[in-house]
Amino acid sequence: MKRLQLLENWVKAQFPDKNFILSPVSADASFRRYFRATFSDGTLIVMDAPPPQEDCAPFVNVANLFAAAGAHVPAILAQDLAQGYLLLPDLGSTTYLQALNDNPDSADPLYRDAVAALLKIQLASRAGVLPDYGEALLMKELSLFPDWYLARHVQVALDAGQKAELDGVFKRIVQNNLVQPRVFVHRDYHSRNLMVTVPNPGILDFQDAVYGPITYDLVSLFKDAYIRWDEERVLDWIIRYWEQARKLGLPVAADFADFYRDFEWMGVQRHIKVLGIFARLCHRDGKEDYLENMPLVMEYLRNACKRYRELNPLLTLLDVLEDKPPEAKVGYTF
């Protein structure tokens, strides 16, 4: 309650002659919280990112980068980085997820807008501006799977052989990720962080942006942990992105089959990480709702592992963990 009072006092200091009502909007998977300040003539959003758990500086930096690229991100209206407070425009309350669930027919135009915004961000990319999405970070993310999903969630201890197999798969995944062309990566470019706005979309939760593999944000968008689309439809969207990216001169693979393979392997890295994150959110932070999304993430992971012979050892491990009979592992690439 003390911090909430401090936050309210900070907003009052920005508008000494105005009355407002502060109401919670949402909390995300971190320590950040968001509040809507309702005035007689409109609304604003207040971000509460308590130090030392959170740092507002990356949010401000990436907001400026993405805005300069032409993407619709909230402007920074006021800031107190020491206390962890930001005042932002209100981009409304309709997420892509809500809009898509309410009207699945809106998917094509909404995703077309999301891809257009992503292309702008990627075209503005340059090295040395954002943190590097390199081997250390990619492997750190993968380690969440054995540490939280296996050891804590399903309570399985790998034997030496299984651990060696998993380590080998992890190395092959990261090797693929590291040779992909590099761009600015939002890192959570999905339906909960995209708002239906004018111009569309409004982009949120970008403070963890990095410089890394070009397929990463496409995985977040089209293999979304919170909504499922048929693989044929996803394939069509990916082809359309690839065609646009090539015309714009982005460094995508010249052969679509190679690009799609990179997309799938990047997805394997992300979904292994997400399973670990969701398990951690449940068991460490008490956010059990994330368990509802695990089956879809596991489905993405298993489907990709079935398609590539090099990933079959991971599929075998998943079969053992889920006590399923081994599936036919033909092992083919797209």
Steps between C-alpha positions, in 0.01 A plus 500: 500500500788737574635471146154556353469821703840615377391429143181700547696790649734494199208522257353787703829684467472476121145644506471721809180665377318184390308230683525140388411147600769233493386146418696182426520396136725196498808333637731304272739210550751727677473733798359779283146624557286735293236745615253716309476861618153625408463879475192701409640548150661164428721218624868420530695189597746491788768232510626391841831315466643471852877516533715300544290223338426708190672776303303748290803618302486219238129572444575866432792413271308246292192722484713770339661251259173346387325836472781627279446194281138601450338245732210603724635477854396711800685828532669575832297791642678511836756283675667439834752225437628503858156415639399287201206706375400580141202693370377379160215560255206263535492268199161366601392167642455279191789261453550299185410194705163644596426619148598166345294302747200725445533495122733239346423648157706804600821291501623581148480881529629501858799282418565698184532813717719316753737382226518850349602642838754222555657567161546867594677400821722249322593747226623743767731238652866563562762327709630634828177671609310226684637212710629207298276194477804277496594150611512579871146639512354235269648220713394670823143503372514133402624411850162606637356178355704248705509728805132588522292287262677168557633525855220705655188458289507135392754411771728292281873462548683421177757224500846564356405374155183708481684809615766448235231458232322816613824699510580383148160609370537836672836555328355415159207737555722789604740438211209552262379809686843662497554478124170668417510863380462748786253784555328681785291241688203604714516158672131474593323612185170321556127552539511616863751773425340639185210741539232580243562870442521770235760470357500126551642326693600667822807313625568436869740309727810556289748580777685168457578564132831368367701469180455145376350245257266640238241223543452543874216754503322307224495197729357711783232633266395192307574222750337697778470327838154652550319428172516218246488525120507222244851425376390559141386851587820574689700377202313742274569792737868406520530486120342845473744639757797341320393645165465849647828475689688402184352793306604738778854366506492334840756218535263204481611172342467498121329159507172491691561142614815615679318795652216281623744256656661788688153611613423153633833460680466844655156390616649194669735725699216733600256226596755315712565830678129581537424165662768579755371854553140388544611237753700763688211746499281231651729351762707803599256784449165329561367591152329170425295637209802458272467122529192522278722605211756221537320241281505728194868583551579130537303430181711752309817345638406141426381578147829666412705219655313246285606680184876507552717196557752697707226581751372144538696441826297780660177345374605164649567671833159669492338161428670351805405793722139487390498119517399473137599224259779614267363645178626416155796730457546529131691826535447727202554861422262741337 
